[in-house]
Structure formats: C-alpha cells, structure tokens
Amino acid sequence: MAFTKLSVQPSDVGKVMAHASTPETDIWAIFRALRDTRSLFGLRPGHVQTLQAMLSFLKPGHGDTVFASNTAICRRIGGIDERTLRRHIDRFVELGFMKRQDSPNRKRYRVRSSSGQSISYGLSLTPLLDRANELLAAAQEMENARRDRIFLRKRILSRLAHLEEADPESIHSHGIRRVLRRKLSIAEYRALLDELDAHCEQMSTAVDTPNTMELPANDGQNVRHHSKSKKEEKDLESAHNGETPVLQTLTAVCDQATSLATASLKNWDDVESHARALAPMMGIHTSTFEKATSKVGSRKTSCAIFIILQLGNRIRDFGAYFHSITLGRREIDFNPSRLLERLSHSPATPA
C-alpha cells in the first residue's frame, strides 16, 4: 500500500485488448472519496475494509484487476470468512464499482500473447476508476456541508451567548439549546439562525431604541420638555420609595458591600456609585445595570447589588439573580426593605 499512483488499463471480459498507456490515477484518493461518502451508497465499514485490502494487491503498471484468491483477500482483511467477502463483492458489483471477469475454471490470472496483447481474469476495478470524478465531487460536497454546519452552529452559539447575557433566563434560548443537541441539516441550522436573529432584533428594538419625540418649536417648549423629564425621573424614584430602605439600614445590614467601599457612604449617590463599581466584579454587565436602573430606579438597583453580595454563597449566579429581581419575573416580588429586615433578624434566612 506504499504506492499512490496506478496506471489504469481497461479490459473487457473474454476479449483481447491492446496494451495502451493511460494517464496515472491516484486510486487511493478515489478510495478515500468512496470511504468518506459510503453512507450515500449504503456501505458499511466492513465493505470499505474489503475494498482497501483488494486495492493493496494492485501493482503499479499491472492494470486494475485483482488476481488474488478469496483466501488471500480474507487473510489480508484480517480473517473474515469467505461468505462475508463474497457478499461484499456482490455489493460492489451491484453498485457498479466492480466487475467480475471470470475465467472458464473460475481462477484469476492473466495471459499474454507474444505481441503484448493480454486477457485478464479476476475482479476488475475499472468501474471504480471510471467514476472517479463522481466520487471526488461527492466527497467535496460532503466536506463543504460539514464545514457549513460547523460554521452555522458557531454563529448560533455566539448569538445565544449575547442573548443569555442580556436575559439569562430566556426560555427562547433554552429551547434552541435543546434543539442543538440533535444532528441538524444545513437548512435547519439556517432556520434556527434566522429565528434567533429575529428574536435578538426584536429584543434590541424593545429595549435599546429610544422613544421618538417631537422637536420643540421654540425655547419655551424646550424648557418645558426638560422640566417634564426631570419630573418623570422623580416620579420613577418616588414610585419605589415604599420599597427603598433607610440608607443607614442598608449600609449596616449589608456590611460585605460597605466594607469594600474606599470612602464612607454618606448619601444615595455614594451608594449608587459604589454599586456601579461592584457590579462588574460580581459578573453583572454594565448594560444590565443601566437597564435595571431605568426600569426600577437607581436606589432599588443599588440595593439589589448590596443585598446579593451580602447573601454570598446562598446565590449560585449573581448575574442571573440580579436580572431576575430587577428585570425578570421576580422583580415585582423584590422588596429591599422587607428583605433587609429579614436579614437583620436572621442572616441565615435564604432570599
């Protein structure tokens, strides 16, 4: 099996063929192409091993007919029985990759005339060589499909990572990951990617796009607009005043966060600034912190940071828990004042 080139010399059964040289063919490249595309033809690994053993009997410049006996072929394969070998040969003949050229006594040999003409009796692999272009093209197509599937899968996983960063408890993300456990076709991967792109675009539109506003017609309207914006911010903070604890209570109960402050926390601005610094160290993305501030207010968001750090080992994932109590389904139940009261009386009580 050390040689890589084979001179192809076609011959017909029972006919005397003139010796003619043909371009060299890399028969092992053809073999590898058939090996890689065997599923297209319903071939099993045993069939491929049989063909490999038969090719190893060919000699450069001696044509494409196998003259070895069944016993010799079985021994080279590794000791399979002769009935299995015959079934494999029948399968190759049926698929058009091999042709029997039987002698009158069923022996395999070649005879030559004095003028150089020859007759070969054995297992001809000419049909396999004739289909070289077909097999090589099929193998290349399968390789391209494999690479495309890997590429699409990586793109989907990248989209999922961005989606889960914004929404760790996304049901949509969990559903797609379950689908990815199966072996999918290229069309299925593309459908998943399109679905994920549409979902991410919808989330981006819903969360990140600023509200459209009409430009003021004069300076007076501009002043009224700024006044209205400030009033809306105050309304947002006042809406959560009932849930916001006393500053001294927060800093006293949540001593873990307080101890990390480089300066004393005298007011809510100091608390918010410290919470912003702590968030990235806890695995909470800055954009997630800003979204929480816009939704529940800066004070409640800062309280969430302090309380999560105080709970420590009782929370497995700080980022997911923060998202849940500020932006997720548990936001409506999150009351910092009530939770701080529980922590002050029983620190071991879980959140």
C-alpha positions, 0 to 999 in steps of 0.5 A, a space after each residue: 500500500 506504499 504506492 499512490 499512483 496506478 496506471 489504469 488499463 481497461 479490459 473487457 471480459 473474454 476479449 483481447 485488448 491492446 496494451 495502451 498507456 493511460 494517464 496515472 490515477 491516484 486510486 487511493 484518493 478515489 478510495 478515500 472519496 468512496 470511504 468518506 461518502 459510503 453512507 450515500 451508497 449504503 456501505 458499511 465499514 466492513 465493505 470499505 475494509 474489503 475494498 482497501 485490502 483488494 486495492 493493496 494487491 494492485 501493482 503499479 503498471 499491472 492494470 486494475 484487476 485483482 488476481 488474488 484468491 478469496 483466501 488471500 483477500 480474507 487473510 489480508 482483511 484480517 480473517 473474515 470468512 469467505 461468505 462475508 467477502 463474497 457478499 461484499 463483492 456482490 455489493 460492489 458489483 451491484 453498485 457498479 464499482 466492480 466487475 467480475 471477469 471470470 475465467 472458464 475454471 473460475 481462477 484469476 490470472 492473466 495471459 499474454 500473447 507474444 505481441 503484448 496483447 493480454 486477457 485478464 481474469 479476476 475482479 476488475 476495478 475499472 468501474 471504480 476508476 471510471 467514476 472517479 470524478 463522481 466520487 471526488 465531487 461527492 466527497 467535496 460536497 460532503 466536506 463543504 456541508 460539514 464545514 457549513 454546519 460547523 460554521 452555522 452552529 458557531 454563529 448560533 452559539 455566539 448569538 445565544 451567548 449575547 442573548 443569555 447575557 442580556 436575559 439569562 433566563 430566556 426560555 427562547 434560548 433554552 429551547 434552541 439549546 435543546 434543539 442543538 443537541 440533535 444532528 441538524 441539516 444545513 437548512 435547519 441550522 439556517 432556520 434556527 439562525 434566522 429565528 434567533 436573529 429575529 428574536 435578538 432584533 426584536 429584543 434590541 428594538 424593545 429595549 435599546 431604541 429610544 422613544 421618538 419625540 417631537 422637536 420643540 418649536 421654540 425655547 419655551 417648549 424646550 424648557 418645558 420638555 426638560 422640566 417634564 423629564 426631570 419630573 418623570 425621573 422623580 416620579 420613577 424614584 418616588 414610585 419605589 420609595 415604599 420599597 427603598 430602605 433607610 440608607 443607614 439600614 442598608 449600609 449596616 445590614 449589608 456590611 460585605 458591600 460597605 466594607 469594600 467601599 474606599 470612602 464612607 457612604 454618606 448619601 444615595 449617590 455614594 451608594 449608587 456609585 459604589 454599586 456601579 463599581 461592584 457590579 462588574 466584579 460580581 459578573 453583572 454587565 454594565 448594560 444590565 445595570 443601566 437597564 435595571 436602573 431605568 426600569 426600577 430606579 437607581 436606589 432599588 438597583 443599588 440595593 439589589 447589588 448590596 443585598 446579593 453580595 451580602 447573601 454570598 454563597 446562598 446565590 449560585 449566579 449573581 448575574 442571573 439573580 440580579 436580572 431576575 429581581 430587577 428585570 425578570 419575573 421576580 422583580 415585582 416580588 423584590 422588596 429591599 426593605 422587607 428583605 433587609 429586615 429579614 436579614 437583620 433578624 436572621 442572616 441565615 434566612 435564604 432570599 
